[in-house]
């Protein structure tokens, strides 16, 4: 999170971003754009567990001008390009024993230990709280009823990063503009010893990401604002001293803020960050409506990191093909600009389940790298329509590509119903496009989608 007011560099936009604003859906495949488009997401906190990436993010509201942040979101993926929206998993209301405000849900860190999921949540100006759950999807509960850390003499206590070392000792790093750490106890909801303030690390601003790889300790961070890049330091010890090594991504006027999250997954390394590239589709002015991007990164033999260009110019390839022969939640997509998602039933056991909404004439949803294998024969979708309905065209490889089937979605009185159609012969791997068309009587908000499956 940045406190510095927008400067000249923050006002500058990448030329490509301005051009794309004129035609977002046709230009996006040419560049490595943000991985989430249906909501504004920031402060990525990726975690790998049981062959799945759990990407926790903070959430900028759609009408945010400054920072308007009330809850935390979760997305999952097994291929790095198709992400399933799991909805909000925690909010400021989970801290209502000691915090009564409705803003300030800033950058979190999540770790899994001893069968529990621990979420470390800064509340701007009120320290860092902790939540615990038996599931990565929540619900998360406040086990201590107070901040875990709160240095009331300043507002530095934001952007926690928690890591459990090989010997079982857990550490939490955090801070803007200063860097702090503390040793967490095994219960992960208390700490021992004093809070340690580190000497100034070159180019450090905020958003530390603390991790270990091949015997090296890393502290990646958002580098000096504004615009922020992603810098990093290395150490032979979890507590430093830290040696500045340079940039993972240099400062650039193509975005204002950044915030790193770094993982290894299925034999590759990835750097997540944030930018304003989706908001730039709408306007050239500035508002705090950010989006998470990701890029493949590489290490040198000595453990240092090869510098990346800006996210749009980076590489992000699909790791494995997508299996369509199952019930697929409609909120699983590689691209869905213009669409929105909303909770299907916040009180149900699967409270994370979402519906795809705000479906307008001409918009589309894309699932990348779908493996039809030796052939598919039918398509079924669960949908809800309040008014006139519309059509869902099933196309291959582009929004104007070969149409292999069309589903007519009728009025359902607001209830979910299943609609089905036969498919033309299709084999092999294709990008799958669902293109939405309106009836003659209705052009906007055509219907809502719950899930789809192919047989």
NUMIDREN-917416 format. One record per residue (C-alpha): residue number from 1; residue in one letter; z negated, y, x negated. Coordinates in nm, 2 decimals. Layout:
N
SITE   nr  rest      pz      py      px
SITE  NUM     A       Z       Y       X
...
//
This chain:
455
SITE   nr  rest      pz      py      px
SITE    1     X    0.00    0.00    0.00
SITE    2     X    0.09    0.34   -0.13
SITE    3     X   -0.12    0.65   -0.10
SITE    4     X    0.11    0.89   -0.28
SITE    5     X    0.32    1.11   -0.04
SITE    6     X    0.69    1.06   -0.04
SITE    7     X    0.86    1.22   -0.34
SITE    8     X    1.22    1.30   -0.43
SITE    9     X    1.27    0.95   -0.55
SITE   10     X    1.14    0.80   -0.23
SITE   11     X    1.40    1.01   -0.03
SITE   12     X    1.69    0.87   -0.23
SITE   13     X    1.87    0.58   -0.07
SITE   14     X    2.09    0.31   -0.21
SITE   15     X    2.46    0.38   -0.13
SITE   16     X    2.50    0.03   -0.01
SITE   17     X    2.21    0.07    0.23
SITE   18     X    2.37    0.37    0.39
SITE   19     X    2.70    0.20    0.43
SITE   20     X    2.53   -0.11    0.59
SITE   21     X    2.36    0.10    0.84
SITE   22     X    2.69    0.15    1.01
SITE   23     X    2.76   -0.22    1.06
SITE   24     X    2.45   -0.43    0.98
SITE   25     X    2.55   -0.76    1.12
SITE   26     X    2.89   -0.77    0.95
SITE   27     X    2.78   -0.65    0.61
SITE   28     X    2.45   -0.85    0.56
SITE   29     X    2.59   -1.18    0.42
SITE   30     X    2.74   -0.99    0.12
SITE   31     X    2.40   -0.89   -0.01
SITE   32     X    2.06   -1.06   -0.06
SITE   33     X    1.89   -0.89    0.24
SITE   34     X    1.53   -0.92    0.37
SITE   35     X    1.44   -1.27    0.49
SITE   36     X    1.28   -1.15    0.81
SITE   37     X    1.46   -0.91    1.05
SITE   38     X    1.29   -0.95    1.39
SITE   39     X    0.97   -0.77    1.29
SITE   40     X    0.88   -0.53    1.01
SITE   41     X    0.69   -0.73    0.74
SITE   42     X    0.52   -0.62    0.42
SITE   43     X    0.29   -0.74    0.14
SITE   44     X    0.41   -1.10    0.11
SITE   45     X    0.15   -1.36    0.03
SITE   46     X    0.34   -1.69   -0.02
SITE   47     X    0.16   -2.02   -0.05
SITE   48     X    0.30   -2.37   -0.11
SITE   49     X    0.13   -2.66    0.07
SITE   50     X    0.26   -3.01    0.16
SITE   51     X    0.62   -2.93    0.07
SITE   52     X    0.63   -2.61    0.29
SITE   53     X    0.61   -2.24    0.21
SITE   54     X    0.36   -2.06    0.42
SITE   55     X    0.45   -1.69    0.39
SITE   56     X    0.17   -1.46    0.52
SITE   57     X    0.26   -1.09    0.56
SITE   58     X    0.11   -0.77    0.69
SITE   59     X    0.29   -0.61    0.98
SITE   60     X    0.43   -0.26    1.03
SITE   61     X    0.46   -0.18    1.40
SITE   62     X    0.80   -0.09    1.53
SITE   63     X    0.70    0.27    1.60
SITE   64     X    0.51    0.33    1.27
SITE   65     X    0.56    0.65    1.09
SITE   66     X    0.28    0.62    0.85
SITE   67     X    0.09    0.30    0.80
SITE   68     X    0.03    0.15    1.14
SITE   69     X   -0.09   -0.21    1.08
SITE   70     X   -0.30   -0.41    1.32
SITE   71     X   -0.25   -0.78    1.24
SITE   72     X   -0.12   -1.04    1.00
SITE   73     X    0.18   -1.27    1.05
SITE   74     X    0.30   -1.61    0.92
SITE   75     X    0.64   -1.75    0.86
SITE   76     X    0.73   -2.10    0.72
SITE   77     X    1.03   -2.25    0.55
SITE   78     X    1.13   -2.56    0.35
SITE   79     X    1.46   -2.42    0.23
SITE   80     X    1.39   -2.05    0.14
SITE   81     X    1.65   -1.91    0.37
SITE   82     X    1.57   -2.03    0.73
SITE   83     X    1.23   -1.91    0.83
SITE   84     X    1.03   -2.00    1.14
SITE   85     X    0.82   -1.72    1.29
SITE   86     X    0.47   -1.84    1.36
SITE   87     X    0.35   -1.52    1.50
SITE   88     X    0.03   -1.33    1.44
SITE   89     X   -0.24   -1.55    1.29
SITE   90     X   -0.52   -1.30    1.25
SITE   91     X   -0.59   -0.93    1.34
SITE   92     X   -0.85   -0.66    1.30
SITE   93     X   -1.02   -0.78    1.61
SITE   94     X   -1.14   -1.08    1.41
SITE   95     X   -1.37   -0.84    1.23
SITE   96     X   -1.51   -0.68    1.54
SITE   97     X   -1.87   -0.76    1.43
SITE   98     X   -1.85   -0.48    1.17
SITE   99     X   -1.51   -0.30    1.22
SITE  100     X   -1.42   -0.13    1.54
SITE  101     X   -1.09    0.04    1.44
SITE  102     X   -0.74   -0.04    1.54
SITE  103     X   -0.55    0.03    1.21
SITE  104     X   -0.58   -0.07    0.85
SITE  105     X   -0.47   -0.44    0.83
SITE  106     X   -0.33   -0.42    0.48
SITE  107     X   -0.22   -0.67    0.22
SITE  108     X   -0.39   -1.01    0.24
SITE  109     X   -0.42   -1.32    0.02
SITE  110     X   -0.46   -1.67    0.15
SITE  111     X   -0.57   -1.99   -0.04
SITE  112     X   -0.63   -2.35    0.07
SITE  113     X   -0.94   -2.52   -0.07
SITE  114     X   -1.16   -2.82    0.05
SITE  115     X   -0.96   -2.86    0.37
SITE  116     X   -1.01   -2.50    0.47
SITE  117     X   -0.78   -2.19    0.47
SITE  118     X   -0.93   -1.87    0.34
SITE  119     X   -0.78   -1.53    0.42
SITE  120     X   -0.89   -1.23    0.23
SITE  121     X   -0.82   -0.91    0.43
SITE  122     X   -0.85   -0.55    0.32
SITE  123     X   -0.93   -0.30    0.59
SITE  124     X   -0.84    0.04    0.45
SITE  125     X   -1.15    0.23    0.37
SITE  126     X   -1.39   -0.05    0.47
SITE  127     X   -1.37   -0.30    0.19
SITE  128     X   -1.23   -0.66    0.19
SITE  129     X   -1.33   -0.91    0.45
SITE  130     X   -1.27   -1.29    0.46
SITE  131     X   -1.16   -1.52    0.74
SITE  132     X   -1.17   -1.90    0.75
SITE  133     X   -0.97   -2.16    0.95
SITE  134     X   -0.91   -2.53    0.96
SITE  135     X   -0.54   -2.48    1.00
SITE  136     X   -0.28   -2.25    0.83
SITE  137     X   -0.19   -2.13    1.17
SITE  138     X   -0.54   -2.03    1.27
SITE  139     X   -0.74   -1.94    1.46
SITE  140     X   -0.93   -1.76    1.18
SITE  141     X   -1.29   -1.67    1.21
SITE  142     X   -1.52   -1.43    1.02
SITE  143     X   -1.79   -1.65    0.86
SITE  144     X   -2.01   -1.37    0.72
SITE  145     X   -1.99   -1.08    0.96
SITE  146     X   -1.96   -0.82    0.69
SITE  147     X   -1.72   -0.72    0.41
SITE  148     X   -1.71   -0.96    0.12
SITE  149     X   -1.65   -0.66   -0.12
SITE  150     X   -1.70   -0.29   -0.04
SITE  151     X   -1.75   -0.03   -0.31
SITE  152     X   -1.83    0.25   -0.08
SITE  153     X   -1.80    0.52   -0.35
SITE  154     X   -1.42    0.50   -0.34
SITE  155     X   -1.12    0.36   -0.15
SITE  156     X   -0.99    0.13   -0.43
SITE  157     X   -1.08   -0.20   -0.24
SITE  158     X   -0.73   -0.31   -0.12
SITE  159     X   -0.47   -0.58   -0.21
SITE  160     X   -0.68   -0.89   -0.29
SITE  161     X   -0.53   -1.18   -0.48
SITE  162     X   -0.73   -1.50   -0.50
SITE  163     X   -0.66   -1.79   -0.73
SITE  164     X   -0.85   -2.12   -0.80
SITE  165     X   -0.83   -2.22   -1.16
SITE  166     X   -0.80   -2.58   -1.29
SITE  167     X   -1.17   -2.59   -1.36
SITE  168     X   -1.25   -2.50   -1.00
SITE  169     X   -1.36   -2.15   -1.07
SITE  170     X   -1.20   -1.90   -0.82
SITE  171     X   -1.12   -1.54   -0.89
SITE  172     X   -1.04   -1.24   -0.68
SITE  173     X   -0.84   -0.95   -0.82
SITE  174     X   -0.77   -0.63   -0.63
SITE  175     X   -0.74   -0.26   -0.65
SITE  176     X   -0.55    0.07   -0.63
SITE  177     X   -0.53    0.26   -0.86
SITE  178     X   -0.78    0.07   -1.06
SITE  179     X   -0.80   -0.31   -1.11
SITE  180     X   -1.11   -0.52   -1.04
SITE  181     X   -1.20   -0.88   -1.04
SITE  182     X   -1.50   -1.10   -0.93
SITE  183     X   -1.58   -1.47   -0.96
SITE  184     X   -1.60   -1.63   -0.62
SITE  185     X   -1.84   -1.91   -0.55
SITE  186     X   -1.72   -2.26   -0.44
SITE  187     X   -1.79   -2.17   -0.08
SITE  188     X   -1.51   -1.90   -0.12
SITE  189     X   -1.70   -1.66    0.10
SITE  190     X   -1.95   -1.52   -0.16
SITE  191     X   -1.94   -1.43   -0.52
SITE  192     X   -2.16   -1.44   -0.83
SITE  193     X   -2.21   -1.18   -1.10
SITE  194     X   -2.09   -0.82   -1.11
SITE  195     X   -1.76   -0.67   -1.00
SITE  196     X   -1.57   -0.61   -1.32
SITE  197     X   -1.34   -0.30   -1.36
SITE  198     X   -1.06   -0.36   -1.60
SITE  199     X   -0.93   -0.12   -1.86
SITE  200     X   -0.61    0.05   -1.74
SITE  201     X   -0.31   -0.18   -1.75
SITE  202     X    0.02   -0.01   -1.83
SITE  203     X    0.22    0.10   -1.53
SITE  204     X   -0.03   -0.06   -1.29
SITE  205     X   -0.05    0.09   -0.94
SITE  206     X   -0.16   -0.17   -0.68
SITE  207     X   -0.09   -0.51   -0.53
SITE  208     X   -0.20   -0.75   -0.80
SITE  209     X   -0.07   -1.11   -0.78
SITE  210     X   -0.29   -1.34   -1.00
SITE  211     X   -0.16   -1.69   -1.10
SITE  212     X   -0.14   -1.94   -1.37
SITE  213     X    0.17   -2.12   -1.50
SITE  214     X    0.21   -2.36   -1.80
SITE  215     X   -0.12   -2.24   -1.95
SITE  216     X   -0.04   -1.87   -1.92
SITE  217     X   -0.23   -1.64   -1.68
SITE  218     X   -0.02   -1.37   -1.51
SITE  219     X   -0.10   -1.05   -1.33
SITE  220     X    0.21   -0.92   -1.15
SITE  221     X    0.17   -0.59   -0.96
SITE  222     X    0.34   -0.30   -0.79
SITE  223     X    0.41   -0.06   -1.08
SITE  224     X    0.34    0.31   -1.08
SITE  225     X    0.44    0.48   -0.75
SITE  226     X    0.68    0.62   -0.65
SITE  227     X    0.93    0.45   -0.64
SITE  228     X    0.74    0.13   -0.73
SITE  229     X    0.88   -0.16   -0.93
SITE  230     X    0.71   -0.49   -1.01
SITE  231     X    0.55   -0.50   -1.35
SITE  232     X    0.34   -0.78   -1.51
SITE  233     X    0.09   -0.86   -1.78
SITE  234     X   -0.01   -1.18   -1.94
SITE  235     X   -0.33   -1.33   -2.08
SITE  236     X   -0.47   -1.65   -2.23
SITE  237     X   -0.79   -1.61   -2.02
SITE  238     X   -0.84   -1.56   -1.64
SITE  239     X   -1.04   -1.25   -1.71
SITE  240     X   -0.81   -1.09   -1.97
SITE  241     X   -0.76   -0.90   -2.19
SITE  242     X   -0.42   -0.83   -2.03
SITE  243     X   -0.11   -0.75   -2.23
SITE  244     X    0.16   -0.56   -2.05
SITE  245     X    0.49   -0.74   -2.07
SITE  246     X    0.73   -0.52   -1.88
SITE  247     X    0.90   -0.54   -1.54
SITE  248     X    1.00   -0.83   -1.32
SITE  249     X    1.19   -0.56   -1.12
SITE  250     X    1.23   -0.21   -1.25
SITE  251     X    1.15    0.11   -1.05
SITE  252     X    1.45    0.20   -0.83
SITE  253     X    1.53    0.48   -0.58
SITE  254     X    1.67    0.21   -0.36
SITE  255     X    1.32    0.15   -0.22
SITE  256     X    0.99    0.33   -0.24
SITE  257     X    0.72    0.07   -0.24
SITE  258     X    0.69   -0.29   -0.36
SITE  259     X    0.43   -0.57   -0.36
SITE  260     X    0.48   -0.90   -0.55
SITE  261     X    0.41   -1.26   -0.44
SITE  262     X    0.52   -1.53   -0.68
SITE  263     X    0.55   -1.91   -0.64
SITE  264     X    0.71   -2.22   -0.78
SITE  265     X    0.88   -2.44   -0.52
SITE  266     X    1.10   -2.75   -0.55
SITE  267     X    1.18   -2.69   -0.91
SITE  268     X    1.25   -2.32   -0.89
SITE  269     X    1.05   -1.99   -0.92
SITE  270     X    1.06   -1.71   -0.66
SITE  271     X    0.95   -1.35   -0.65
SITE  272     X    0.88   -1.20   -0.31
SITE  273     X    0.86   -0.82   -0.26
SITE  274     X    0.92   -0.56    0.00
SITE  275     X    1.16   -0.27    0.08
SITE  276     X    1.30   -0.06    0.36
SITE  277     X    1.64   -0.23    0.38
SITE  278     X    1.62   -0.33    0.75
SITE  279     X    1.49    0.01    0.86
SITE  280     X    1.79    0.16    0.67
SITE  281     X    2.02    0.00    0.92
SITE  282     X    1.89    0.26    1.17
SITE  283     X    1.83    0.58    0.98
SITE  284     X    1.82    0.74    0.64
SITE  285     X    1.48    0.91    0.71
SITE  286     X    1.15    0.76    0.58
SITE  287     X    0.89    0.58    0.78
SITE  288     X    0.66    0.30    0.69
SITE  289     X    0.86    0.01    0.84
SITE  290     X    0.91   -0.23    0.56
SITE  291     X    1.07   -0.58    0.52
SITE  292     X    1.00   -0.87    0.29
SITE  293     X    1.27   -0.99    0.05
SITE  294     X    1.28   -1.28   -0.20
SITE  295     X    1.47   -1.37   -0.51
SITE  296     X    1.49   -1.65   -0.75
SITE  297     X    1.33   -1.57   -1.09
SITE  298     X    1.33   -1.73   -1.43
SITE  299     X    1.10   -1.76   -1.73
SITE  300     X    1.18   -1.74   -2.09
SITE  301     X    1.06   -2.02   -2.33
SITE  302     X    0.76   -1.81   -2.43
SITE  303     X    0.65   -1.77   -2.07
SITE  304     X    0.77   -1.41   -2.03
SITE  305     X    0.98   -1.33   -1.72
SITE  306     X    1.35   -1.24   -1.71
SITE  307     X    1.39   -0.91   -1.54
SITE  308     X    1.56   -0.91   -1.20
SITE  309     X    1.79   -0.65   -1.05
SITE  310     X    1.71   -0.49   -0.72
SITE  311     X    1.67   -0.75   -0.44
SITE  312     X    2.00   -0.69   -0.28
SITE  313     X    2.17   -0.78   -0.60
SITE  314     X    1.96   -1.10   -0.67
SITE  315     X    2.03   -1.46   -0.59
SITE  316     X    1.86   -1.65   -0.31
SITE  317     X    2.02   -1.99   -0.25
SITE  318     X    1.94   -2.25    0.01
SITE  319     X    1.74   -2.53   -0.15
SITE  320     X    1.83   -2.81    0.10
SITE  321     X    2.05   -2.85    0.41
SITE  322     X    1.90   -2.78    0.75
SITE  323     X    1.85   -3.08    0.99
SITE  324     X    1.96   -2.99    1.35
SITE  325     X    1.89   -3.34    1.50
SITE  326     X    1.55   -3.25    1.63
SITE  327     X    1.39   -2.99    1.85
SITE  328     X    1.43   -2.66    1.66
SITE  329     X    1.22   -2.36    1.76
SITE  330     X    1.46   -2.08    1.84
SITE  331     X    1.26   -1.84    1.63
SITE  332     X    1.38   -2.03    1.32
SITE  333     X    1.67   -1.84    1.16
SITE  334     X    1.82   -1.70    0.85
SITE  335     X    1.95   -1.39    1.02
SITE  336     X    1.87   -1.23    1.36
SITE  337     X    1.90   -0.85    1.33
SITE  338     X    1.85   -0.68    1.66
SITE  339     X    1.65   -0.97    1.81
SITE  340     X    1.27   -0.98    1.86
SITE  341     X    1.01   -1.25    1.89
SITE  342     X    0.70   -1.26    2.11
SITE  343     X    0.43   -1.52    2.17
SITE  344     X    0.51   -1.78    2.43
SITE  345     X    0.15   -1.84    2.52
SITE  346     X   -0.13   -1.69    2.31
SITE  347     X   -0.39   -1.92    2.48
SITE  348     X   -0.21   -2.25    2.43
SITE  349     X   -0.29   -2.50    2.16
SITE  350     X    0.04   -2.41    1.99
SITE  351     X   -0.05   -2.04    2.01
SITE  352     X    0.19   -1.98    1.72
SITE  353     X    0.49   -2.07    1.93
SITE  354     X    0.73   -1.78    1.98
SITE  355     X    1.02   -1.69    2.21
SITE  356     X    1.33   -1.50    2.09
SITE  357     X    1.37   -1.19    2.31
SITE  358     X    1.56   -0.86    2.33
SITE  359     X    1.89   -1.05    2.33
SITE  360     X    2.18   -0.81    2.39
SITE  361     X    2.55   -0.84    2.44
SITE  362     X    2.73   -0.92    2.11
SITE  363     X    2.41   -1.00    1.90
SITE  364     X    2.37   -1.33    1.73
SITE  365     X    2.13   -1.56    1.56
SITE  366     X    2.23   -1.75    1.25
SITE  367     X    2.09   -2.08    1.10
SITE  368     X    2.22   -2.13    0.75
SITE  369     X    2.34   -2.46    0.60
SITE  370     X    2.32   -2.69    0.90
SITE  371     X    2.41   -3.05    0.82
SITE  372     X    2.60   -3.20    1.12
SITE  373     X    2.65   -3.52    0.91
SITE  374     X    2.92   -3.74    1.07
SITE  375     X    2.93   -3.56    1.40
SITE  376     X    2.74   -3.41    1.70
SITE  377     X    2.82   -3.45    2.07
SITE  378     X    2.58   -3.23    2.27
SITE  379     X    2.37   -2.92    2.26
SITE  380     X    2.06   -2.84    2.47
SITE  381     X    1.86   -2.52    2.49
SITE  382     X    1.54   -2.41    2.66
SITE  383     X    1.58   -2.06    2.80
SITE  384     X    1.44   -1.82    3.05
SITE  385     X    1.62   -1.55    3.25
SITE  386     X    1.48   -1.29    3.48
SITE  387     X    1.81   -1.14    3.61
SITE  388     X    2.17   -1.23    3.57
SITE  389     X    2.18   -1.44    3.26
SITE  390     X    2.47   -1.48    3.02
SITE  391     X    2.64   -1.71    2.77
SITE  392     X    2.55   -1.86    2.44
SITE  393     X    2.85   -1.93    2.23
SITE  394     X    2.80   -2.19    1.95
SITE  395     X    3.02   -2.10    1.65
SITE  396     X    3.06   -2.22    1.30
SITE  397     X    3.04   -2.02    0.97
SITE  398     X    3.07   -1.67    1.12
SITE  399     X    3.01   -1.48    1.45
SITE  400     X    3.39   -1.50    1.51
SITE  401     X    3.42   -1.86    1.38
SITE  402     X    3.53   -2.17    1.56
SITE  403     X    3.36   -2.21    1.89
SITE  404     X    3.24   -2.57    1.94
SITE  405     X    3.06   -2.51    2.27
SITE  406     X    2.93   -2.25    2.52
SITE  407     X    2.62   -2.26    2.73
SITE  408     X    2.59   -2.07    3.05
SITE  409     X    2.23   -1.95    3.11
SITE  410     X    2.16   -1.87    3.47
SITE  411     X    1.87   -1.70    3.65
SITE  412     X    1.55   -1.90    3.62
SITE  413     X    1.31   -1.68    3.80
SITE  414     X    1.14   -1.61    3.47
SITE  415     X    1.06   -1.98    3.41
SITE  416     X    1.19   -2.19    3.11
SITE  417     X    1.47   -2.43    3.20
SITE  418     X    1.69   -2.65    3.00
SITE  419     X    2.07   -2.59    2.97
SITE  420     X    2.31   -2.83    2.81
SITE  421     X    2.68   -2.85    2.70
SITE  422     X    2.91   -3.09    2.52
SITE  423     X    3.02   -3.00    2.17
SITE  424     X    3.36   -3.02    2.01
SITE  425     X    3.39   -3.25    1.71
SITE  426     X    3.20   -3.11    1.41
SITE  427     X    3.10   -3.27    1.09
SITE  428     X    2.96   -3.17    0.75
SITE  429     X    2.76   -2.86    0.66
SITE  430     X    2.82   -2.52    0.83
SITE  431     X    2.63   -2.20    0.90
SITE  432     X    2.55   -2.22    1.28
SITE  433     X    2.59   -1.90    1.48
SITE  434     X    2.46   -1.85    1.84
SITE  435     X    2.66   -1.55    1.97
SITE  436     X    2.53   -1.40    2.29
SITE  437     X    2.75   -1.27    2.57
SITE  438     X    2.65   -1.08    2.88
SITE  439     X    2.76   -1.14    3.24
SITE  440     X    2.97   -0.87    3.41
SITE  441     X    2.65   -0.74    3.58
SITE  442     X    2.42   -0.72    3.28
SITE  443     X    2.47   -0.61    2.92
SITE  444     X    2.12   -0.61    2.78
SITE  445     X    1.81   -0.83    2.77
SITE  446     X    2.02   -1.13    2.87
SITE  447     X    1.76   -1.41    2.84
SITE  448     X    1.48   -1.55    2.62
SITE  449     X    1.51   -1.86    2.40
SITE  450     X    1.24   -2.12    2.33
SITE  451     X    1.40   -2.41    2.15
SITE  452     X    1.73   -2.59    2.10
SITE  453     X    1.84   -2.94    1.98
SITE  454     X    2.16   -3.11    1.89
SITE  455     X    2.25   -3.48    1.95
//
